[in-house]
Amino acid sequence: MNTSEMRSYPRRVATEAGEIEFRLMGAADEVAVLDFAQQLPVHDLLFLPRNISEPKVLQAWIKEIERGAIVSILAWKGNKVVGCGTLVRDPWSWSSHVGEIRMVISKNVRGLGVGRALTQETFALALSIGLEKLVAQMTVDQTGAIAIFEGLGFKAEALLRDHVRDLSGRKHDIVVLGHNVAQVRAQLEAYGVPGAVQN
């Protein structure tokens, strides 16, 4: 991704959980992110393509960040990671204008505005680097997460039945939400605020 156009970090935001700092993830964060991921409920990991609580998966994730295919924003509360928003894009595919948002939040800060703030920050990051469309996917019972995305203007585009299987072998449906980011950018420009989401 073109990091020269990206928003600047760190950024701080006030939430009901206290002050949260957003920082870009890098190799130095591996231990803190693994600790965060291993404390997540397994159900929260189902809509991610891989199990990020596994050290080898986390190492591959960091390599993708270093390669520039992924940008991840970590939400820190003190010295602990309490959330991660990831923006994934394949610049060489037919869908290079599309980014996928992946979001996971610690149980300890749910319902306190951290997930909403991190989702908004990841959305703003996508706008700042010029993506035209965003997608997100989650299990259909993650109603809080769905509500946050719908609040940003995402709409359901697909239902993938029995798409993931949990550790006990139970299958779960995945909902795919989409958002036409180019339309938002055009509206901002029409209102005279084209730089509202940059830097």
C-alpha positions as CSV (number, residue, x, y, z in Angstrom):
1,M,0.0,0.0,0.0
2,N,1.1,3.5,-0.6
3,T,2.2,4.4,2.9
4,S,3.3,8.0,1.9
5,E,-0.4,8.9,1.7
6,M,-1.5,7.2,4.9
7,R,-2.7,8.9,8.0
8,S,-0.1,9.7,10.6
9,Y,0.3,7.7,13.8
10,P,0.1,7.4,16.8
11,R,-3.3,8.9,17.4
12,R,-5.2,9.1,20.7
13,V,-8.9,8.8,21.3
14,A,-11.0,9.1,24.4
15,T,-13.4,6.2,25.0
16,E,-15.5,4.9,27.9
17,A,-12.7,2.4,28.5
18,G,-10.2,5.4,29.0
19,E,-7.7,6.8,26.5
20,I,-6.8,4.5,23.7
21,E,-3.8,5.0,21.5
22,F,-3.8,3.8,17.8
23,R,-0.4,2.7,16.4
24,L,0.6,0.9,13.3
25,M,1.6,-2.7,13.9
26,G,5.1,-3.9,13.3
27,A,7.5,-6.7,14.1
28,A,8.2,-5.2,17.6
29,D,4.5,-5.8,18.5
30,E,4.6,-9.6,17.9
31,V,4.6,-10.7,21.6
32,A,1.8,-8.2,22.6
33,V,-0.4,-9.1,19.6
34,L,0.0,-12.8,20.3
35,D,-1.0,-12.3,23.9
36,F,-4.0,-10.3,22.8
37,A,-5.0,-12.9,20.1
38,Q,-4.7,-15.9,22.5
39,Q,-7.1,-14.2,24.9
40,L,-9.8,-13.7,22.3
41,P,-12.8,-16.1,22.3
42,V,-12.3,-18.7,19.5
43,H,-15.7,-17.6,18.0
44,D,-14.2,-14.1,17.4
45,L,-11.5,-15.6,15.2
46,L,-13.9,-17.5,12.9
47,F,-14.4,-14.7,10.3
48,L,-10.6,-14.2,9.9
49,P,-9.0,-16.3,7.1
50,R,-6.5,-17.8,9.6
51,N,-6.2,-18.4,13.3
52,I,-4.1,-15.4,14.5
53,S,-3.6,-16.9,17.9
54,E,-1.0,-19.3,16.3
55,P,2.6,-17.9,16.4
56,K,3.4,-19.0,12.8
57,V,0.3,-17.3,11.5
58,L,1.2,-14.1,13.4
59,Q,4.7,-14.3,11.9
60,A,3.3,-14.6,8.4
61,W,1.0,-11.6,9.1
62,I,4.0,-9.5,10.1
63,K,5.7,-10.5,6.8
64,E,2.6,-9.3,4.9
65,I,2.8,-6.0,6.8
66,E,6.4,-5.6,5.9
67,R,5.7,-6.5,2.3
68,G,3.0,-3.7,2.2
69,A,0.0,-6.0,1.4
70,I,-1.6,-5.4,4.9
71,V,-1.8,-2.4,7.2
72,S,-2.8,-3.1,10.8
73,I,-3.8,-0.5,13.4
74,L,-3.4,-1.6,17.0
75,A,-5.5,-0.1,19.8
76,W,-3.4,0.1,23.0
77,K,-4.7,0.7,26.5
78,G,-1.6,1.3,28.5
79,N,0.9,-1.4,27.6
80,K,-1.8,-3.9,26.4
81,V,-3.3,-4.4,22.9
82,V,-7.0,-4.3,23.2
83,G,-8.0,-4.2,19.5
84,C,-6.7,-4.6,16.0
85,G,-8.1,-3.2,12.8
86,T,-6.6,-4.5,9.6
87,L,-6.9,-3.3,6.0
88,V,-6.0,-5.9,3.4
89,R,-5.7,-5.2,-0.3
90,D,-4.1,-7.0,-3.3
91,P,-2.7,-4.3,-5.6
92,W,-2.1,-6.8,-8.4
93,S,-5.5,-8.3,-8.5
94,W,-8.6,-7.4,-10.6
95,S,-10.0,-5.9,-7.4
96,S,-7.1,-3.6,-6.4
97,H,-9.6,-0.8,-5.7
98,V,-11.2,-3.0,-3.0
99,G,-9.9,-3.3,0.6
100,E,-11.1,-5.7,3.3
101,I,-11.4,-4.6,6.9
102,R,-10.8,-7.2,9.6
103,M,-11.6,-6.2,13.2
104,V,-11.0,-7.9,16.5
105,I,-11.6,-6.3,20.0
106,S,-10.7,-7.6,23.5
107,K,-13.7,-8.7,25.6
108,N,-12.5,-6.4,28.4
109,V,-13.3,-3.2,26.4
110,R,-16.4,-4.3,24.5
111,G,-19.4,-1.9,24.7
112,L,-17.1,0.9,25.7
113,G,-16.6,2.6,22.3
114,V,-13.2,1.0,21.5
115,G,-14.5,-1.1,18.6
116,R,-16.5,1.8,17.1
117,A,-13.4,4.1,17.4
118,L,-11.1,1.5,15.8
119,T,-13.5,0.8,13.0
120,Q,-13.9,4.5,12.3
121,E,-10.1,4.9,12.3
122,T,-9.6,1.9,9.9
123,F,-12.3,3.3,7.7
124,A,-10.5,6.7,7.6
125,L,-7.3,5.0,6.8
126,A,-8.9,3.3,3.8
127,L,-10.2,6.7,2.6
128,S,-6.8,8.3,3.0
129,I,-5.1,5.8,0.7
130,G,-7.7,6.0,-2.0
131,L,-9.6,2.7,-1.8
132,E,-12.9,2.8,-3.7
133,K,-14.8,0.0,-2.0
134,L,-14.5,-1.8,1.4
135,V,-15.8,-5.1,2.5
136,A,-16.0,-6.8,5.9
137,Q,-17.2,-10.2,7.0
138,M,-18.3,-11.6,10.3
139,T,-20.5,-14.4,11.7
140,V,-24.2,-13.5,11.6
141,D,-24.5,-13.6,15.4
142,Q,-21.9,-10.8,15.9
143,T,-24.7,-8.2,16.0
144,G,-22.7,-5.5,17.8
145,A,-20.0,-5.6,15.1
146,I,-22.6,-5.6,12.3
147,A,-24.3,-2.5,13.9
148,I,-21.0,-0.6,14.0
149,F,-20.3,-1.3,10.3
150,E,-23.9,-0.4,9.3
151,G,-23.5,2.8,11.2
152,L,-20.6,3.7,8.8
153,G,-22.9,3.0,5.8
154,F,-21.9,-0.7,5.1
155,K,-24.7,-2.8,3.7
156,A,-25.1,-6.6,3.6
157,E,-24.1,-7.9,0.2
158,A,-23.9,-11.7,0.7
159,L,-24.6,-14.5,3.1
160,L,-22.2,-17.4,3.0
161,R,-24.0,-20.4,4.5
162,D,-22.0,-22.9,6.6
163,H,-18.8,-21.0,5.5
164,V,-16.6,-21.6,8.6
165,R,-16.3,-24.5,10.9
166,D,-15.3,-24.0,14.6
167,L,-13.1,-26.2,16.7
168,S,-16.0,-28.4,17.7
169,G,-17.0,-28.9,14.1
170,R,-20.1,-26.7,14.1
171,K,-20.6,-24.7,11.0
172,H,-21.5,-21.0,11.0
173,D,-22.8,-18.5,8.4
174,I,-20.8,-15.5,7.4
175,V,-22.3,-12.1,6.3
176,V,-20.4,-10.0,3.9
177,L,-20.9,-6.2,4.2
178,G,-19.8,-3.7,1.6
179,H,-19.4,0.0,1.3
180,N,-18.9,2.2,-1.7
181,V,-16.1,4.5,-0.4
182,A,-15.8,6.4,-3.6
183,Q,-19.3,7.7,-3.0
184,V,-18.4,9.0,0.5
185,R,-15.3,10.7,-0.9
186,A,-17.5,12.4,-3.6
187,Q,-19.9,13.6,-0.9
188,L,-17.1,15.0,1.2
189,E,-15.8,16.9,-1.8
190,A,-19.3,18.2,-2.6
191,Y,-19.5,19.6,0.9
192,G,-16.1,21.2,0.5
193,V,-14.2,18.9,2.9
194,P,-12.0,16.7,0.7
195,G,-9.1,16.6,3.2
196,A,-11.3,15.7,6.2
197,V,-10.0,12.2,6.6
198,Q,-6.4,12.7,5.6
199,N,-3.3,12.8,7.8
